[in-house]
């Protein structure tokens, strides 16, 4: 073979290898691009796609890698509520039991029974465990291996030998005892008469001991006045190595009127009096907006509205997210440190120790559990112009959504969100509530996404997701047919535009990060686990 021929062959081989390397590089880049796009629309992202949410909901058991590993709350107390009206919560707590330290089933109320009107009061604990509840409680209260959990002996679940041997510690079961329908007179009678205090405590302690609970959580609108009762119960419980928790409303920040100031003072007083006694204090940092929405003037500037605008009237409400991050931050900072908030300072007497010293001495910051909602709200809304005095709402068509085939297309989703945002900015319309909203749970979300190609967007203030859709109003909100013109809407039931806010895995992660960053030891309390999807629990 000549030198020229040999050189030509080497050159050809080099070109072939270069082409192969270039092709491989192109494939790698394309694969990485696909992965990044999938992550941008993935279940943990800021913008989870409709198909990603529906896909995770179709799995009867999750195969996630974070079932028992805590991603955010390592070393902190994590509490979860379960309730009879969301029964899936019991199953989810057990499936993710490594995420929880305490579970609070809503099984019991304490009611007042009188033989006759004005007669002597007796205290009766109502509500009881079923046999299935008892077996569930017993399983949670003992340490176990992950491989021994219900559902892990199926062909769908494959665990490594290390996972099979993972030891999961016991979970404490402290049911809630709610004091519903108590009058101020009932409460005063129980708190001021020693025999009544003893009778109440005896009724509660009997149930706790017979059922084998690890303690209780007491909830009442007047828990702030119950120092004597909480103190008495705490002594009885600790003598039996059991715990007590109390539930308090959150602080209100921002616009502070006389009513808000009063509520804030009650909360701070309760922290001071009950914090040193209780084993933990659950602050209900959710429902900032609630089913009745937010006052329009608290969200928007009404000074530029024209005279006669319906938006300037008292009582106008607008939809909003469940829990703004700034509000959660404010509660954490004030309750973990200064115990002060605008309009409610100086709860300590002159001869008291300083605020910070008090918090540190009694370990109050370590006992705080900030509430995290596993639900949102859906609101039926109408739209009104900000530049008109018209009292007639303007219907709107929900923002455009990509076709189902483009549901996981990052570019299509981004374009649709940009179009929706621009529409909101350019059009001088504001959404107002037509009726009160309803809780919007994981079950509701999945149901809506199955029938609506809704565009999922992000509320920056709360890091909650929201979507818009149209649905028929429930019967209770339908107009009286007698008041409608004949043939109106062709006799069909009336529909409404809805805006629904809901937490995603991204939302939960943001809230947990906020607690972890602003408090050295505070934990969280989830309400309620049965309202969640597995993707939310894996974010804990």
N, C-alpha and C positions, 0 to 999 in steps of 0.2 A: 504494500500500500504506500502511495506517495505521501510526502509531507503535506501537500495541498489537500489531498483527500482526507487525511487524518484531522487536519485543522477544520475542514468543513463539517466532519462528523461531530467534533467536540462543540462546535458552534451550534449545531442543530440540537444536540443534547442539552446545552445550556438554555436555549430558547424554550425547549419543552419543559424543563424544570422551572424556568421563570414563569411560564404560563400557568403551570400547576400551582406554584406558590401564590401567584396573583389570584387564581381562582379560589384557592383555599382561604386567602385573606378576605376576599369579597364575601365568601360564605360566612366567615367568622363575624365580619362587620354586620352582615344582614341578620345573622342569628342574634347578636348583641342588640341590634336595633329592635328586633321583635321582642326580645326579653324586656328591654327598657319600656317599650310601648305597653307590653302586658302588665308590667309593674305599675305603670302610670294609671292603668285602669283596674289594677288588682284589688282584692278584697280589703287590703290594709291601706290603700292609697287615699289621697284627699278626694278623689273622684272615682269611687268604686262603680263599675259599670253595672247596668241592669242585669246582664247575663251572669256576672260574677256573683251578685247577691242571690239570684235565683238558683245558681249552681250550688252554692253552699247550703241553701235551705233544703235542697233535694236530698242531701245526705242525712240519713237517720242518725248516724253517729259520725262525729268529726274525726278525721285522721290527722288533725293538726299536731304540730310538734310542741305546742305550748300548753298542753292540757293541764299539767301540774307545775310546770316551771313558771315562776313569777317574773314577768318581764319588767315590771315597774315597782311593785310593792314589796320587794324582799325585805324582811325584817320589820315590817309594819303590819298592824292589825287590819285584816280584811273581813268585813261582815257582809252577809247577804240575807235579804229578807225573802221568804217564800210565802205564798198565800193560797188559800183554797180556790180562789177565782182565777188563778193562773197556775194550774197544777203541774205544768211542765217544769216549774222551778225546782221541785224536789229532785227530779231526774237529773237536771242540769247541775245542781249542786253536787250530787254524788259523782257525776261524770267528770266534773272539774274540781273535785274536793281538795286537791292540793293547792288550789288558789285561795281557799277560805280557811279562816281561823274560827269564825263564829257564824252560825246560821240561826236566824230568828224566824221561826214559823209563826204566822199570824193565826193562832188557834183559839186564843182565849180572850174573853171580856170578864170584867168584874162588875156585876150588877147589884143594885140595891133592891132588896125584897122586903116589903112591909105587909104584915098580916092585914092591916087596915090603914086607910089614909091617915097620915099623921102619927101612925103607930111606931113602935120600936123598929129600927133598921137592922136587917141581917144582910150579910154579904155572901153572894153566891158566885163562884167561878163557873162560867159557862164555856162550852166548847170542849171537845175531847179528841184524843187521837183515835184513828181507826187502827186496826191491827196492822195494816200496811204501813201507816205512819210510824207505828211503834217499831216495826222491824227496820225501817229506814233510819230512825233515830239511833237505834242500837248499833247499826252498822257504822254510822258516822262517828260514834263515840269511842270506837276502838281503832287502834292503828291497824293498817292493812298493807298489802302489797298491791301495786298497780294491776298486776295480772289477775288479782282476785276480785277486782271490781266487777259489778254487773255489766254485761255486754262485752267483756274482754275475752271471753272464751268462744268467740265466734270466728268463723273462717275469714270474715272481712278484716279482722284486726290482727296485725302482725307486730309483735313486740320483740325487741332484742332481749337477750338474756339480762342485760343491765337494766332495761326498762321493767322487765318482769320482776326483778328483785328490788325495785324502787320502793322504799318504805314511806308510806304516807301517814303522818301523825293524826291523832284524833282531832275531830272537829267538835267544838263545844256547841251544844244545842240550848239556847236560851229563848224560849218562846216569848212573844209579846203578850202582855196583859194590858188591854186597853180599857180605860175608864170612860165608856161612852154614855151619853145621855145623863150625865151627872149634873145636878143643879148646884149653884154656889152654896145653897143651904145644905145639900147632901155632903159636900166637901167639908164645909165648916164643922158639921156634926162629927164627921169621922176624925178630923184633925184635932178637935178641941176636947174630945171626950176619950179618956184613956181606954175605957172598955171597948169603944168602937175601933180605936186604932189596933188594939189587940185582936179583936174579932176579924178585922180585915186581914191582918198579917197572918193569923192562924189559917184562914180560908185559903190564902195564896200558898203558904208554906206547905200545907197538907197536899195540895195538888203537885207541887214541885217535888216533894219527897216521894210520893207514891208513883209518879211518872218517871222519876229518875232524870229530871232535867239538871242542867249544869248551872241554873240560875234563871234570871228573868230580865226582860226589858219592860219598863213601865212607861206607858204613854198616856198623857192627858193634856188637855189645853191649859190646865192649871198646875202643871208639874212644878212650876216656879214657886208655888206656895207649899210644896210638899216636903220641905226639908226634914221635918220630924218623921214622916212616914219612910222616906228614903233611908234616913239614918237608922231607923229601927229595923227595916228589912235588910239593910246591908250587914248589920251586926248578926242577924239570924243566919243569913246566907254564908257569911265568911266563917262562921263557926262550923259550917258543914262543907267548907272548901268550895263554895259556889260564888257566882258573880252577879252583879246588878248593873244594868245600863239604863240611861235615861235619854229621852228624845226631846230636842229643843228646836224651835224655829230658827231660821237664819237671820242675820243682821240685814237690814235694808240700807243701802248706800245711795249716793247720788242725791236726788231731790228728797229732803227730809222735812216732812210736815209734822204737826203735833201728834198724829196717830203713829207715824213711823218712829218718832222719837220715843214715844211711850213703849212701843214694841221692843225697840233696841235696848232700852233701859231694863226691861224685863229679862231679855236674853242675857245681858251682862250680869245682872243680879243673880240669875240662875247659875251661870258659870261660877260665880264667886261662892255661892252657897252649896251647890250640888257637886261641882267639880272635885273638891277634895274628898267627897264621900263615895261617889260612883266609881266603878271600874272603867267605864268608858261613857262618853257623852257624844251622841249622834246629833250633828247639826244638819238640818234638812236643806242643804244647798241645792235645791231644785225647785221647779215651779215658779221661777222668777216671773215668767209670763203667765203660765197657768191657762186653764180652759177659757178664762174671760179675756185673754189677750192683755195688751198694754194700753194705757191711756195715750191717745194720739199725740197730745201735747208733750208727753214725756219722750217721744221718739222724734217728732218733727217740729220744726220751727213754724208756729202758727201766726207769727206777727205779719207775715206777708200775704196771708190769705185775704181774698176780697170780702167786703162786708156781706154778711148773709151766707157765707160758705157753710155748708153742713159740717165740714171738717173742723170748724171752730166751735161747734156746740159741745156742751158738757156731755160726757158719757160716751163719746166716740172712741171705739177701741180698734186696735190694729193687731194683726198677728205678729208673732215673734218667736225667737228660739227659747227653749226651756231654760238654759243656764248660760248666760254670758260669762266668758272667761274672766273678764275684769271684776265681775261681782263675786265669783268664786275666790279670786285673788284677794279681794278686799276682806272677805270673811276670814280667810286663812291668816292674813297679816294681823288683823285686829284681835282675833281670838287667840292666836298663838303668842301674842306679844303684849301690847299695851293695854288690852281690855278697854279700849276707848274707841268711840266712833262719833262722828259729828252729831251733836244734840244729845249725847248720852255719856258724857264724861263724869268723872268724880263719883263713881259708885262706891269708892272706898271712903271710910270715915277718916277724919283728920289724923287719928293716931294709928291708922293701919300702916302696914308695911307697904312699900312701893308696889306698883302693878307687876312689873317684871319679876321682882323678888317673890311675890305671891304665886305667880304662875310657875316659877321654877321650883319653889319649895314644895308645892303640892303636886308637881308632875302633871299639871293640867294639859300642857301642850302634847304630852304623850298619850293622853286619854281621848283626845279629840278625833272623831271619825267624821269626815266631811261627806255629805251625801252625793252620790253619783246616780243620775237617772238613767235607766235602761229603756226609756220610752220618750216620745215626744208628743206633739199635739197636731191635730189636723183641724183647720178652721174653714168654715164656709164663708167666702168673702165676696164683696162687691167692690167696684172701683169708682172713685170720685175724682173729678178734675180739681186740681189745686188752683186753677185760674178762673173758675166759674162759680157762681152762686147757685147753680142748679142743684136741686135736691134729688135728682134722678141719677142713680148709679150707672156706670158704663160697663157693659159686659166686655170681657177680654178673652181672647183665645190663648190657651196655655202656650208657653214658649215651644218652638219647634224642637223635635227630637230626631236624631239620626235614625235611619231605617234600621230594622232589626239586624240586617246583614252587616251594618256598620257599627253595631253596638259597642264593639271592642276596638273601634278605630279611634285612636287618640286624637288625630287631626279632626275627624268629624265631630267628636265630642267637644273639643276646644272651640271649634267654629260655632257650634250650636250654643254653647254657653256665652261666647262673646256676643252673639246676636241677641240672646235673651237679656244680657246685661245692658247692652246698648238700648234695647227697647225700653227697659225700666228707667234708664237715665233720660232718654229723650222725651218720652211721653209724660205729660204732667198729670199722671194719675197716681192715686194712693189706694192701697187695699185696706178696707175696713171690714170688721166682722159683721156678718148678717145675723149670726146666732153664735152662741158659745161653742167652743171647740170640744173635741173629744180626744181622749188618750189615743196615741198612735203607736202601736207596738210592732215588734218584729212580724207577728202574724198579719197585722194590717198592711205592713209594708210589702210583704211577699204577695198578699192578695191583690194589692193595687198594681204591682209591677207585672203580674201575670196578665192583666187585662189592659194596662195603660203603658204605652211606650214613653214613659215619662223621662224627661231630662233631669238628671241628678246634679244639683248645684251645691255650692258651699257658702254658708253664712260666715263671714270672716270674724264677726264679733264673738261668736260662740264656738266656731269650728264644728257646728252641726251641719248636717246635710239638709236640703229641702227640695221639694218637688211640687209641681202644680198639676192638677188634673180636674176633670169635670165628672161629677157623679150625681145621681138622683138624690134629692134631699130625703131624709127619713120622714115617715108619716107624721110625726109630731111637729115637723117644720113645714109641712105642705099648707098652702093657703086654703081657706074654706071655699069649697067649690061654689057655694051659694053666693059668694062675693065676687066671682069671676064672670066675665062676659060669656055668653053661650058659645061653645066651641073653642074657648081659649086653649091654646097649646094643643089643639086637637084632642082634648080630653086626657092627655098624657100627664103623668106626674112631673112636677117641676124639678129641674136640675140646678146645680150651682157649681161655680168655680171654687175649688178648694186649694189651699196652700198647707202642706204638711211638713213639719220639722221633725227630724229624727236623728238619733245618735248612730254613728258608724264606728267601726274599729278605730279609725283615725280620731274621732271625737273622744272616745274612751281613753285612748293613749294620751291625748292632749290634756285631758282633765287629770289623769293620774300623774303626768309629768308636772303639772302645776302644783299639785299637793306635795310631791316629792321635792321640788325645787324650793318651795317657800316655807316648808316646815321640816325640821330635822327628824321628827318622829311620828307625826300625825298619820292616821290611817284613813280608810274609806268605808262607806256603807252603801251597798247597792240596793236600790228599790226599782222593781222587784225582779228577782232572777227569772221568774217565769215569763216576763215580758221581753226577754232578750233572745237573740239568736246566738248560736255557738261562736260565730265570728267575733261577737262583742266580748265574750268571756275569754277567748284566747288572747285578747289584747291586755288582760290584767297582768 
